[in-house]
Amino acid sequence: MRNPLALKVESRVGMVLVFLFSAFLVGFFLIAVKNLGSDTDILNATGTSLKIVSPEERLLIDQWLKQENIGLSVKEVGYRYIIQKFPDKPWLAK
């Protein structure tokens, strides 16, 4: 004889397990898609394009741009563009 209460408990536990597994797979897929862009950048990058600009170097670049009146704004072009345009890093010459 079958116990109807056991069937309900087993089916509910099964539904919870299937839901948790599907939520895990969806989360894993979303993280993989989010990281795909950075992985593509790393694979297509040259040595200088992925350089992380330290806060100290950012401060030196800002001061150098103000002193030399280069005509570039960090807000317009970004630090990576300035580092690529001036590979000799004149802001470190002081």
N, C-alpha and C positions, 0 to 999 in steps of 0.2 A: 504494500500500500504506500502511495506517495504522500509525502507531507506537503500540503500546499504552501505553508509558511516558509519552508526551506526553499521552495522554488522562487518565491518573491525575493528572498534575501540573496540568493545566488544570482538572480538576474540583475538586481540592483548593484551588487558588487561588480558584476561583469560590466554593467553600463558605466560605472565610475572608472573602472580600469581602462576601458576603451576611451572614455573621455580624456583621462589623464594622458594616455599614450598619444592621442591625436593632438592634444594641446602641446605636448612636448615636441612632436614633429613639426607643428606649425611654428612654434617658437624657434626651433633649430633652423628651419627654412628661412625665417625672417632675419635671423642673425647672419646666416650665410649670404643672403642677398645684400644686407647692409654692408658687410665686409668685402663684397665683390669689387666695389669701386676702388677701395684702397689697395686691394691685391692687384688690380689692373694697373694702378698708378705705379706700384712698386716694380712690376714686371716691365713696364715701358719706360722707366725712369733712367735718367743718367745720374751720375754721382752727385751733382750739385742740386738737382731739382728736389731731392727729398731731405735736404739739410734742415734740421730743426733749429730755428733761430732762438738763441737764448735771450732771456730778458735783458742781460747786460749788453749784448750785441744790438738789440733793438734800441736801447737807450743811446748807444754810440751812433747808430745810424740816424736816429732822429736829430741828435745834436749836430752831426756832420751835415745833414741836409739843411738845417737852419743856418749854419755858419757859411756854407759854400754857396747857398742860393742856387741849387742845381735846377730847380724848376719842376721837381717831381714831388708828389705827395704820397706818403705811405698809404693813406686812405684810398687813393686812386689806383695805385699799381701794386701795392703789397711789398712785403719784405723780400720775398723770393725773386721778384722781378728786379729789385735793386741789387741783390746779390749776384744775379745772373748778368746784369748790365755792367757791374763793376766787379769783375772777378778778383782784382788785385786788392780789394777791401781797403780803400783809402781811409775809412773811418778808424782803422786800427793803427794808422801810421803815427798817431800822436804819442 
